[in-house]
């Protein structure tokens, strides 16, 4: 996701695979590497090295990966390149990963706000729509007019918008009513007292683009199979970081830690 958000194409992976002592067998290792290879093949990546060992003291498999990629001339897309007046677009919806993690880790806490089907569907968000942003990043770049991209993770969309604006030394106006949120995310966060704006948000892509290119980028992302919406714009630094709801402006909220950690 990081490489895709910088306008690059993922090419090579080095993986250090640490396996738990006492519960590792040949079949498990073969299955693990088949899955790793399949995931890489889907995005055109080759596994070129790394290290594998059985390690004492582990309860589960740990994989530490280093992904290498390359960007074509003129396609490198850095957060600092965002411009005043750019539209902010968001793909999918906020808190894809956060919603899925809560449904997987705390299903018993959700029975009063969600049906069993809703809990299961929320848990599946890690795979459908998934937390990869590679496809929408490619589609947006191919459409043209993109200045910067960022994949929201810890501290959610609020953190990502802040990071993008600060990298470009700009202000921002985030229109909360235009931010897409899954109904299951709304229910879960309301029930648990969490703010979806600060919930880990891997799976969506934040795009800063020429206002005249917004429509074509949205169409390109939708053609790639994902939703995309305009959620705000970048302004001069002197205007500050602002969120807007019901026409009222206030300072963009800031989270000391991700809402998933608080939970």
KAPE-V779718 format. One record per backbone hydrogen bond with DSSP energy under -1.0 kcal/mol. CO is the residue of the C=O (numbers start at 0). NH is the residue of the N-H. E is the energy in kcal/mol with one decimal. If there is no record, write none. Layout:
co;nh;e
CO;NH;E
CO;NH;E
//
This chain:
co;nh;e
0;4;-2.5
2;7;-2.6
3;6;-1.6
5;76;-3.2
8;69;-1.8
10;45;-2.7
11;67;-3.3
12;47;-2.2
13;65;-2.7
14;50;-1.8
15;63;-2.6
16;52;-2.1
17;61;-2.4
18;54;-3.4
24;28;-2.0
25;29;-2.6
26;30;-2.5
27;31;-2.4
28;32;-2.3
29;33;-2.0
30;34;-2.3
31;35;-2.2
32;36;-2.5
33;37;-2.3
34;38;-2.4
35;39;-1.9
36;40;-2.5
37;41;-1.7
39;42;-1.0
39;44;-2.8
40;43;-1.3
45;12;-2.3
48;14;-2.1
50;16;-3.4
52;18;-2.8
54;20;-1.3
61;17;-3.2
63;15;-2.8
65;13;-2.3
67;10;-2.8
67;11;-2.0
69;8;-2.5
71;74;-2.4
77;80;-2.0
78;81;-1.7
82;85;-2.0
85;233;-2.5
86;208;-2.1
87;230;-3.0
88;206;-2.6
89;228;-2.0
94;98;-2.5
95;99;-1.9
96;100;-2.8
97;101;-2.1
98;102;-2.1
99;103;-1.9
100;104;-2.8
101;105;-2.8
105;108;-1.3
106;109;-1.4
109;112;-1.3
109;113;-2.4
114;118;-2.2
115;119;-2.3
116;120;-2.5
117;121;-2.3
118;122;-2.1
119;123;-1.3
121;124;-1.4
123;126;-1.9
123;127;-2.8
124;129;-2.0
132;136;-2.1
133;137;-2.3
134;138;-2.2
135;139;-2.5
136;140;-2.3
137;141;-2.4
138;142;-1.6
139;143;-1.1
144;209;-2.5
147;207;-3.0
149;205;-3.1
152;155;-1.6
152;200;-1.6
154;158;-2.0
155;159;-2.0
156;160;-2.8
157;161;-1.9
158;162;-2.5
159;163;-2.5
160;164;-2.4
161;165;-2.6
162;166;-2.1
163;167;-1.5
164;169;-2.6
170;234;-2.1
171;241;-2.8
172;232;-1.9
173;243;-3.1
174;177;-1.8
175;178;-1.2
179;93;-2.4
181;185;-2.1
182;186;-2.3
183;187;-2.6
184;188;-2.7
185;189;-2.3
186;190;-2.2
187;191;-2.1
188;193;-2.6
194;197;-2.0
195;198;-1.1
196;157;-2.4
197;258;-2.2
199;97;-1.9
200;203;-1.5
201;96;-1.3
204;90;-1.7
205;149;-2.3
206;88;-2.9
207;146;-2.8
207;147;-1.7
208;86;-2.3
209;212;-1.9
210;213;-1.1
212;216;-2.4
213;217;-2.7
214;218;-2.3
215;219;-2.1
216;220;-2.7
217;221;-2.4
218;222;-2.1
219;223;-1.2
220;225;-2.0
221;224;-1.4
226;91;-2.1
228;89;-2.5
230;174;-2.8
231;87;-2.8
232;172;-2.7
233;84;-2.3
234;170;-2.3
235;238;-1.7
236;239;-1.5
239;171;-1.9
240;251;-2.5
241;173;-2.7
242;249;-2.1
243;175;-2.0
244;247;-2.1
247;244;-2.2
249;242;-2.9
257;261;-1.8
258;262;-2.2
//
